[in-house]
Amino acid sequence: MESARMLVFNQLETYLYLALMLFAIGLYGVLARRNLIAVLISVELILNAASINFMAFNRFLAPTPAVGQVITLFIMAVAAAEAAIALSIIVAVYRKLRSVNIEQATELRG
Amino acid sequence: MGSVNPFFLGCTLSLVLSLSAFGLIMIFTWRRPKLSLAISLTVSTICLIIAWLTFIKLSALKEPLILSVDWMMSDQIRVPFGFLLDPTSLLMFVIVATISWLIQLYSIGYMAGDSGFGRYYAFLSLFALSMLGLVISSGLLQLYICWELVGLSSYLLIGFWYEKFSASEAGKKAFVVTRFGDIGFFMGLAFLVLNFGTLDIHSINSAAMSKAFPAWLLTPAALLIFCGIMGKSAQFPIHVWLPDAMEGPTPVSALLHSATMVAAGMYLLTRLFPFFSCSPTAMTVILTICTITLLLSSTIGMVATDIKQVWAYSTISQLGFMGMGLAAAGLTGGYLFAGFYHLTTHAGFKALLFLCAGVFIHHFHTNDFFVMSAKGGRRLLIPMVTVTIGALALAGIFPFSGFFSKEAILAELWNLPNKMWLGLGLLGAFLTAYYTFRVIFVLLFPRPQAVGGGHGVEEEHGHGHGQEEEHGVPWVMAVPLIILAGFTCVLGFLQAPIQKFLLGEVHHHAPNYVLLVSAVGCALGGIGMAWLDWGAKGAKWEGFIRKVPVVENFFIQKWYMDHFWRWFLNTVIYGLFSRTFTYNDRRVVDGGVDAVAFGTIGSGRLLSFIQTAFLQLNLLFMVLVLGGIGIYLLMGR
């Protein structure tokens, strides 16, 4: 039992499924939620899914050059910056529209 | 390099110094007249000393000294830069340095108190730089660059009083008209470098002398280069800029007319004389054009009332005369001596005439010599004597320099099989003597009834020098006059030494008494005619040409050349080319740019319906497309 559980956590597929789930949830959130903050959170989920993929592949397939981990670090940095920018955009949108509903932002309609 | 030839060092030094004088004055000291003058005059004096030293040291030169650096090389094409010191360039170098030094000296008096004093001296330095560079350049491209610099500096100096509309117009006219000829010059250079492979003056001349040029290359190249000479030396039909160039300060006119701008053209003709004389066709064209110019400008000079205009037209006619001499020598296998000798003597006496005119203009504040005469112009003793000397030289009277050089040119014309050219040359000499002495007699014998202020005919006063000072001829203006008058008296007797210097040997001709008598007869006849019309007690004070009003009007209207060019500009340049190009610019170029811009805007409008403002719809499409691409890339192939 103990070894079987260890086995589950010690194989690549587990992490890939986890990443897939996170990605799917994030994609759903981005496409379906109307609240901008929820969209932002979903984007973060997608990024994390990607990070997990990198870590997993790094751990199980190509362990020696720790490139996957480095890229994950980069993704975290980018995510931080992206979060800051996105939040400031959301604040600006809220100031202008008094709402963070994505359907209200239609000024650039062609 | 090892040891550098001191002569080349001297040449480089004079060019660099002139350039730095121009730079220094223009950048730092143009607000300070005294300092600018000091800089410019020092540099000019150094150039003068270098020029004379080089001239004296190299007076026994056998082979031309050449310093040549390949500035550009490409397969068959060589463009050299450097110096070519041979008798021709050395003599011209001395002339340019001397005249420009004298004119800088003279300008101290003439330009005193002018607000642009520093700028004036900067331009004079630039002028000296470009002309000295032109004279000693070894390659035609270098010569062309200096040629254009000469054009630029004369533009700057002619339009020196740019706040005066006519002056700035005249500067522009000089620049554009000479550029018109320079197009031909440049095409000639391109033609030469493409087909002959080098622009080195010495190799062109030696190739021409050994008949290495095919005729199809020679004649077009010579004619195209002559276009540039026509522009610079103000030959028919693009002489129109030179009379207008009188708008500049008078010392500038003197510089322009004697040793620099217009002399550059004839100098080039002399420089490439072996090359030109290989093509009889080109030489015949040159002879024709120069003869037309000679007659045209002498006849206009007969009716002008502005003293500077008269001298300007006399310059044009004398340049035509030089060209005739060179062309005749080329056709008969003669030497370049006659034309170049006339260029030398002309530089002296024409500078003298202009500087004298400058004194009168400075003193009486008018350009009209009838007014000068009425205001007592003859009482300015020094300029009056020197202007008479200059006029005698211009008319070709013994023992002044013009006599000898004109005689040399007429001897060349005599050698031509067709005596018509000789006849026309003699007619030109007659007219020259006539219009020159018209000015002199009008100045010498003022009429009481002429334009106000006349005191009747008075006795000639023997003024001392001190009284001249009182009359307002400062010594800085008088000294150049006296020096130039000295040159005019002496140069004629130096014919044999100069000939020996230029050609390496003296060619003695048996004196041709028929020619001598007819030439002197023409000159004296011209003076006598002028005496009858303007000098004698009972003279009517109107030219003999007045009897034929149609012809007189034709001359007063300057043969309608200005009208012709105005018409040409309006119909051909503005009417045809400008209009076509404007149309092309508006419709094709602008239209093309507009079409691109409007197309972009229109397609943007068309495609903007895609932007629905439903962010998530767009995102959905994006995800679907990306997914599709992913599936295709992973499994599609």
Interface residues (C-beta under 8 A of the other chain):
Chain A: L27 V30 L31 A32 I102 E103 A105 T106 E107 L108 R109 G110
Chain B: L607 S608 F609 I610 Q611 T612 A613 F614 L615 Q616 L619 L620 V623
